[in-house]
């Protein structure tokens, strides 16, 4: 973690979700909305700012946009009402549906604008209830520039028929490799869903795991507390709640202190791409012959990804920035982890930026080791 901010154990989300329509109203009563934070229990360590799902078009002329002016007023009010509590800047995914030409660098720029707006008033950032790896990576890269803790949570309660269902374990591997300070599981509460994903993620986590279930109004304090006790017993490090209730915080903290850490799987190299997680045994890794980037790489990528190929990693030669961009358009066709081989520092960094996972980097090329280590830390890559 780049800052001295202590991670909060209990986070309270004020349960406020504003639309752009709300914020476009010049008479929007942000003071009364923000004053709702006074209802927060004294045992809470941190509060989250309201969640707003901004559209791509709203970012035009952001300095003069009434939507962002009202949003900034809300954040300022939240900070004043928070008093001695930490304030987490909640960042929801940006709605870019229909904007097919937005590239990944532009997506990072949009999230950076949100982080810049939040930065003077918050102690940490949290990318909340995310559904796409691209949003998760863009938020981490954007928020890390501000030297404050960055949390991300993924939505467990997605429609499983959707092509955008996120794999929590893959998301956790990618998040911690990129330097996120905590990884979270969020969404509408389902006991088995939270328990099973928590246990799986905890076995591979090197950062705190945040559990942030959304309890509906039918759940009473006893029900909430009993379930939080169980999740803490199974390894939850941080807790988020969306409903004010009388929790026995000392008992929850005591439960946390009694958790026995799982045995971590340090005997394997773990990488991830989108929703795929790869477990590689160091002594038995087979790397494909070096392949060059082309406009359509489907034949080669599918050939080397097949079970019959015997390879564990596909080695791709990145000669220049154009190669990096072209490969990003082909990366989805590989069912195996990717290694980038390049002697061009800018081209390599571009490839790592655009790869939506944890890539391997060929350390034998003529790029200074310190540069490789810095790039690997930023983009969550593995030097091999």
Secondary structure, DSSP 8 states (H G I E B T S, - for coil): --S-----SEEEE---EE-HHHHT-TT--HHHHHGGGGGS-TT--EEE--EE--BGGGGTTGGG-HHHHHHHHHHHHHHHHHTTSEEEEEE---B-TT-TT--HHHHHHHHHHHHHHHHTT-SEEEEEEE--HHHHHHHHHHHGGGTSEEEEEEESS--TTSTT---HHHHHHHHHHTT-SEEEEEEE--HHHHHHHHHHHHTT-SSEEEEEEE--TT--HHHHHHHHHHHHHTT--EEEESS-----HHHHHHHHHT-------TTSEEEEETTEEEEE-GGG--B---EE--S--HHHHHHHHSGGG--SEEEEE--SHHHHHHHHTTGGG-SSEEEEE-S-HHHHHHHHHHSSB--EE-TTSSS-HHHHHHHHHHHT-EE-
